[in-house]
Amino acid sequence: MTTTDGADQTPVAQAITMVDQVLRAAKAQQRRDLLERLRKARASLETVNLRSELSVGAAGTVDEAVGLTVRALATLECDLRHRRAMLEDPVRSARLTAELADARSRSGRVAAVAKEWQHLVGDGFAALNSDAEFAVRTRLRGLQADGERAIADGDPGRLAESDAALRARLVEEADHAYRRLHGGVHGVAGRVACLLELPRPCRESALAVTPPVELVARLSPPPAPRGRPPLPARVLKVFRPGWSGILMILIATRLLGVQVPGWALATGAVIGAAVLGGAAYSGERGRALERRRADATVALRRVLEEFQLVLIKQLRDASRAAQRDLRRSTAAVVGARSSALTEELDAARSAAEADRRAPTELAAIAGELRTFEQLRKRAAGLRRRIAGELAAAPGDPRTAPAVSGPAVSPPATGPGEDGTGPRTLHVVA
């Protein structure tokens, strides 16, 4: 910033010139508070008539603007001295170099791990899905083996009762699979947070799955039990072997021509009928038991197969949703972190470049301080000039404004600038 002498200018023009120079300095140092006040002072100076005659009111406006300019100079000078002290700090260069190296190192680490966390998430969820499906198939296969063993060892009874017990067990299996999946998702998020050096894992959303009770309730109902044969058919199945036994004994005695007493024949017929009928009844009970066991086994396998398909689909959908949410939240965190590190690295580079320009900036600051000193001297001279002209003006001195600065009492009249006569200050009303 350069200054002009301005000795041949009117007081108002000198004040406007000084305000403009300080405005440029305040704009260079980005002091918005000073800019607003200086612009208001300049606007008030523009309302004063730019001529040699100076009224009492105009003198107050000029003096107020000059005072504001002096205070602004003091503030700007304080900022420049602080800036000079910072630039002259002997450890500043080493600190800025270390900060730049640290910012570059952290930026490089973040750029490296930003490429790895995507693969970590993909591999983690692939392993999680594989383990979850394997665990479901293994547990359901074990449940099927236990159920078939229990069916083979005893009478399964009614299908509705066995199906209710099976569905209660399936609710537990679904809950166990959900908890296992949630733990796996939390583990993947923890490994990603460890890789990115985050204080805590990214926020996890709840698993989008159907509740276990509702999931099992949606399974197909158990099949209707087979209908039992009618009573005459069951009686006939038992009576027919007994009747056949009686006929065989009678025919055998006739063919062999053996004379058997009637009571012996009747006794043998009854015994044969009882033996054959009992064997038929026992066989019928065994076949009914086998039918119940076969029906229970078929129902068990059907329910387990359907439950396995539904549960695995729930786990896959929930895993895919959790993976999407984790990728989205992690990408947001990594993006914000990368942006912050980029800004920090740019700031460190700018500071290092400014440090290399420190000698030039120090020379500029020294020039600015010298300019400020010249402006301060000009402001003091301008205020003395205003005070002298007001003191030389005729009229009641009590109407003159209070003007700060050294008291100057020149004579009311004196030789003019050309030496031909007295010079009079005309006061504009």
C-alpha positions in Angstrom: 0.0 0.0 0.0 1.4 3.4 -1.0 0.5 6.8 0.4 0.3 10.2 -1.2 1.1 13.4 0.6 -2.1 15.2 -0.1 -0.9 18.6 1.2 -2.6 20.4 -1.7 -6.0 18.6 -1.1 -8.9 19.9 1.0 -9.4 18.3 4.5 -12.4 16.3 3.2 -10.4 15.0 0.2 -7.5 14.0 2.4 -9.8 12.2 4.8 -11.4 10.2 1.9 -8.0 9.3 0.5 -6.8 8.0 3.9 -10.1 6.0 4.4 -9.6 4.4 0.9 -6.1 3.4 1.7 -7.1 1.9 5.1 -10.0 0.2 3.4 -7.6 -1.6 1.0 -5.4 -2.7 3.9 -8.4 -4.0 5.8 -9.6 -5.9 2.7 -6.2 -7.4 2.2 -6.2 -8.7 5.8 -9.9 -9.8 5.5 -11.2 -7.7 8.4 -14.9 -7.5 7.7 -15.7 -5.6 10.9 -13.3 -2.8 9.9 -14.6 -2.8 6.4 -18.2 -2.1 7.4 -17.2 0.8 9.7 -14.8 2.4 7.2 -17.4 2.2 4.4 -19.9 4.0 6.6 -17.3 6.7 7.4 -16.5 7.1 3.7 -20.2 7.4 2.9 -20.6 10.2 5.5 -17.5 12.0 4.0 -19.1 11.9 0.6 -22.0 14.0 1.9 -19.6 16.9 2.7 -18.9 19.5 0.0 -15.4 19.0 -1.4 -14.1 22.6 -1.2 -11.7 24.6 0.9 -14.4 26.1 3.1 -15.0 23.8 6.1 -18.2 24.2 8.2 -18.4 23.3 11.9 -20.6 20.3 11.2 -18.4 19.1 8.4 -15.3 19.4 10.7 -16.9 17.0 13.1 -17.6 14.5 10.4 -14.1 14.7 9.1 -12.6 14.4 12.5 -14.8 11.4 13.3 -13.7 9.7 10.1 -10.0 10.4 10.8 -10.4 9.1 14.4 -11.9 5.9 13.0 -9.1 5.6 10.5 -6.5 5.9 13.3 -8.2 3.2 15.4 -8.4 0.9 12.3 -4.7 1.5 11.7 -3.9 0.4 15.2 -6.0 -2.8 14.8 -4.4 -3.6 11.5 -0.9 -2.9 12.8 -1.5 -5.2 15.7 -2.5 -8.0 13.3 0.5 -7.4 11.2 2.8 -7.5 14.2 1.3 -10.7 15.3 1.7 -12.2 11.8 5.3 -11.1 11.8 6.0 -12.7 15.2 4.5 -15.9 14.0 6.6 -15.9 10.8 9.7 -15.2 12.8 9.1 -18.2 15.1 12.3 -20.3 14.8 10.5 -23.7 15.3 7.6 -22.8 12.9 9.3 -24.3 9.8 10.1 -27.6 11.5 6.6 -27.9 12.9 5.0 -27.2 9.5 7.3 -29.7 7.8 6.3 -32.4 10.4 2.6 -31.6 10.0 2.9 -31.9 6.3 4.7 -35.3 6.5 2.1 -36.6 9.0 -0.8 -35.5 6.8 0.7 -37.2 3.8 1.3 -40.4 5.8 -2.3 -40.5 7.1 -3.7 -39.7 3.7 -1.7 -42.5 2.1 -2.9 -45.0 4.8 -6.5 -44.0 4.3 -6.2 -44.3 0.5 -4.7 -47.8 0.9 -7.4 -49.1 3.2 -10.1 -47.4 1.2 -9.4 -50.1 -1.5 -9.2 -53.0 1.0 -12.4 -52.6 3.0 -14.6 -53.4 0.0 -12.9 -56.8 -0.4 -13.1 -57.4 3.4 -16.9 -56.8 3.4 -17.5 -59.0 0.4 -15.4 -61.9 1.7 -16.8 -61.5 5.2 -20.4 -61.7 4.0 -19.7 -64.6 1.6 -18.2 -66.6 4.5 -21.1 -65.5 6.7 -23.7 -66.7 4.2 -21.9 -70.0 3.7 -21.5 -70.7 7.4 -25.1 -69.7 8.1 -26.5 -72.1 5.4 -24.2 -74.9 6.5 -25.3 -74.5 10.1 -29.0 -74.5 9.2 -28.7 -77.6 7.0 -26.6 -79.4 9.6 -28.9 -78.6 12.5 -32.1 -79.5 10.6 -30.5 -82.7 9.4 -29.7 -83.6 13.0 -33.3 -82.7 13.9 -34.6 -84.9 11.2 -32.4 -87.8 12.3 -33.6 -87.4 15.9 -37.2 -87.2 14.8 -37.0 -90.3 12.6 -35.2 -92.2 15.4 -38.0 -91.3 17.8 -40.6 -92.4 15.3 -38.9 -95.7 14.6 -38.5 -96.4 18.4 -42.2 -95.8 19.4 -45.7 -95.0 18.3 -45.8 -91.5 16.8 -49.4 -91.1 17.8 -51.5 -88.4 16.2 -49.9 -86.2 13.5 -51.3 -83.0 14.9 -49.5 -83.5 18.2 -46.2 -84.5 16.7 -46.4 -81.5 14.3 -47.0 -79.0 17.1 -44.0 -80.3 19.0 -41.9 -80.0 15.8 -43.0 -76.5 15.0 -42.1 -75.4 18.6 -38.6 -76.7 17.9 -38.5 -74.9 14.6 -39.2 -71.6 16.3 -36.1 -72.1 18.4 -34.1 -73.0 15.3 -35.1 -69.9 13.5 -34.3 -67.7 16.5 -30.9 -69.4 16.8 -30.2 -68.8 13.1 -31.1 -65.1 13.4 -28.9 -64.6 16.4 -26.0 -66.3 14.6 -26.5 -64.0 11.6 -26.6 -60.9 13.7 -23.4 -61.9 15.4 -21.7 -62.5 12.1 -22.7 -59.1 10.8 -21.4 -57.5 13.9 -18.2 -59.4 13.5 -17.7 -58.2 9.9 -18.5 -54.6 10.9 -15.9 -54.9 13.7 -13.2 -56.1 11.3 -14.0 -53.3 8.9 -13.8 -50.7 11.8 -10.4 -52.3 12.9 -9.1 -52.0 9.4 -10.2 -48.3 9.0 -9.0 -47.6 12.6 -12.5 -46.3 13.6 -13.3 -45.8 17.3 -16.4 -48.0 16.9 -18.1 -50.0 14.1 -20.5 -48.3 11.8 -24.1 -48.2 12.8 -25.9 -51.5 12.1 -29.5 -51.6 11.2 -31.9 -54.2 12.5 -32.1 -57.4 10.4 -35.1 -57.3 8.0 -36.4 -60.8 8.8 -39.8 -62.4 9.6 -40.2 -63.2 13.3 -39.6 -66.9 14.1 -43.2 -67.5 15.3 -44.7 -65.9 12.2 -42.2 -67.7 9.9 -43.2 -71.1 11.3 -46.9 -70.3 11.3 -46.7 -69.6 7.5 -45.6 -73.2 6.9 -48.1 -75.6 5.3 -50.4 -77.3 7.7 -49.9 -81.0 8.5 -51.5 -83.5 6.2 -54.8 -85.1 7.2 -54.3 -88.6 8.7 -55.3 -91.6 6.8 -58.9 -92.8 7.4 -59.3 -96.1 9.2 -61.1 -99.0 7.3 -64.7 -99.5 8.3 -65.5 -101.8 11.2 -66.9 -104.7 9.1 -63.7 -104.7 7.0 -61.6 -104.8 10.1 -63.7 -107.6 11.6 -63.6 -109.5 8.4 -59.8 -109.3 8.2 -59.6 -110.9 11.7 -62.4 -113.4 11.2 -61.4 -114.6 7.8 -58.2 -116.4 8.9 -60.1 -118.1 11.8 -62.8 -119.3 9.5 -60.2 -120.6 7.1 -58.6 -122.5 10.0 -61.9 -124.2 10.9 -62.5 -125.2 7.3 -59.0 -126.6 6.9 -59.4 -128.9 10.0 -62.8 -130.1 8.7 -61.5 -130.8 5.2 -58.4 -132.5 6.5 -60.4 -134.9 8.6 -62.7 -135.7 5.7 -59.9 -136.3 3.3 -57.9 -138.5 5.6 -60.9 -140.4 6.7 -60.1 -140.0 10.3 -62.9 -140.4 12.8 -62.5 -137.6 15.2 -65.0 -137.0 18.0 -67.1 -134.0 17.7 -65.8 -132.3 20.8 -62.2 -132.8 19.7 -63.0 -131.5 16.3 -64.8 -128.5 17.7 -61.9 -127.9 20.1 -59.3 -128.1 17.3 -61.4 -125.8 15.1 -61.7 -123.2 17.9 -58.0 -123.4 18.7 -57.1 -123.0 15.0 -59.4 -120.1 14.6 -58.1 -118.4 17.6 -54.5 -118.8 16.5 -55.0 -117.6 13.0 -57.3 -114.8 14.1 -54.8 -113.6 16.7 -52.0 -113.7 14.1 -54.1 -111.7 11.7 -55.0 -109.2 14.4 -51.4 -108.8 15.4 -50.3 -108.3 11.8 -53.0 -105.7 11.3 -51.8 -103.7 14.3 -48.3 -103.9 13.1 -49.3 -102.7 9.6 -51.3 -99.8 11.2 -48.2 -98.8 13.3 -46.0 -98.9 10.2 -48.5 -96.7 8.3 -48.5 -94.2 11.2 -44.7 -94.2 11.3 -44.5 -93.7 7.5 -47.0 -90.9 7.6 -45.1 -89.2 10.5 -41.8 -89.6 8.6 -43.2 -88.1 5.4 -44.7 -85.2 7.4 -41.5 -84.6 9.3 -39.4 -84.4 6.1 -41.9 -82.3 4.3 -42.0 -79.7 7.1 -38.3 -79.6 7.5 -37.6 -79.2 3.8 -40.1 -76.4 3.5 -38.7 -74.7 6.7 -35.2 -75.0 5.4 -36.0 -73.3 2.1 -37.9 -70.5 3.8 -35.3 -69.9 6.5 -32.3 -69.9 4.1 -34.1 -67.3 1.9 -34.7 -65.1 5.0 -31.1 -65.4 6.0 -29.9 -64.5 2.4 -32.2 -61.5 2.1 -31.3 -60.2 5.6 -27.6 -60.7 4.9 -27.8 -58.9 1.6 -29.7 -56.0 3.2 -27.1 -55.8 6.1 -24.3 -55.9 3.6 -25.8 -53.0 1.6 -26.3 -50.9 4.8 -22.8 -51.6 6.0 -21.3 -50.6 2.6 -23.4 -47.5 2.5 -22.5 -46.3 6.1 -18.8 -47.3 5.7 -18.6 -45.5 2.4 -20.0 -42.3 4.0 -17.5 -42.5 6.9 -14.6 -43.2 4.5 -15.7 -40.3 2.2 -16.0 -37.9 5.1 -12.7 -39.0 6.5 -10.9 -38.7 3.1 -12.4 -35.2 2.6 -11.2 -34.1 6.0 -7.7 -35.5 5.4 -7.6 -33.9 2.0 -8.5 -30.5 3.4 -5.9 -31.0 6.2 -3.3 -32.0 3.6 -4.1 -28.9 1.5 -3.9 -26.7 4.5 -0.5 -28.2 5.5 0.8 -27.7 1.9 -0.4 -24.1 1.9 1.2 -23.5 5.2 4.5 -25.0 4.0 4.4 -22.9 0.8 3.7 -19.8 2.9 6.6 -20.6 5.1 8.9 -20.7 2.1 7.6 -17.3 1.1 8.2 -16.0 4.7 11.1 -13.6 3.8 9.1 -11.9 1.1 6.1 -11.7 3.4 8.2 -10.3 6.2 9.5 -7.6 3.9 5.9 -6.8 2.8 4.8 -6.5 6.4 7.7 -4.2 7.2 6.6 -2.0 4.3 3.0 -2.0 5.5 4.0 -1.0 9.0 6.0 1.9 7.6 3.0 2.9 5.5 0.8 2.8 8.6 3.2 5.0 10.4 3.0 7.6 7.6 -0.8 7.4 7.6 -0.8 7.9 11.3 1.4 11.1 11.0 -0.8 12.4 8.1 -3.9 11.8 10.3 -2.4 13.8 13.2 -1.5 16.6 10.8 -4.9 16.6 9.3 -6.5 16.9 12.7 -4.2 19.7 13.6 -5.1 21.5 10.4 -8.9 21.1 11.1 -8.4 22.4 14.6 -6.4 25.4 13.3 -8.9 26.3 10.7 -11.8 26.1 13.2 -9.9 28.2 15.7 -9.2 30.8 13.0 -12.9 31.0 12.0 -15.0 33.9 13.3 -17.9 33.2 15.5 -18.7 31.8 19.0 -15.9 29.3 19.8 -18.4 27.3 22.0 -20.1 26.1 18.8 -17.0 24.5 17.6 -16.9 20.6 17.9 -14.6 19.0 20.4 -11.7 17.9 18.2 -9.2 15.5 19.6 -5.5 16.1 19.1 -3.0 18.7 20.2 -4.5 22.1 21.0 -3.5 24.6 18.4 -4.5 28.3 18.8 -3.4 30.2 15.7 -4.4 33.9 15.4 -7.7 34.6 13.9 -6.1 36.6 11.1 -2.7 36.6 9.6 -0.9 37.0 6.4 -2.3 35.2 3.5 -0.5 32.6 1.5 0.5 35.2 -1.1 1.6 37.7 1.6 -0.7 40.4 0.4 -3.2 40.5 3.2 -5.0 38.6 5.9 -6.5 35.1 5.2 -10.1 34.5 6.4 -11.8 31.1 6.9 -15.3 31.3 5.5 -17.8 29.2 7.6 -20.6 27.7 5.6 -23.8 27.6 7.5 
